[in-house]
């Protein structure tokens, strides 16, 4: 066994990841930096940022070129561990 878990996703592919958290200074930058660490070819200008109705929370979607399940898993782990990030989808 290779250590890779089985997946239905065919790599490479464009993969969207969404991080949600408080509308706090540094949140968007933290998400951007994490994605760039795992996908150096990610274009930060393509980030989709949405504010909640009352403006208290942000939802940031970053679509990057994923090359493996391990790459995606590592990004999810980093984002999930960040104190400003509440949810990662």
Secondary structure, 3 states (H helix, E strand, C coil): CCCCCCCCCCCCEEEEEEEEEECCCCHHHHHHHHHHHHCCCCCHHHCEEEECCCCCEEEEEEEEEECCHHHHHHHHHHHHHCCCEEEEC
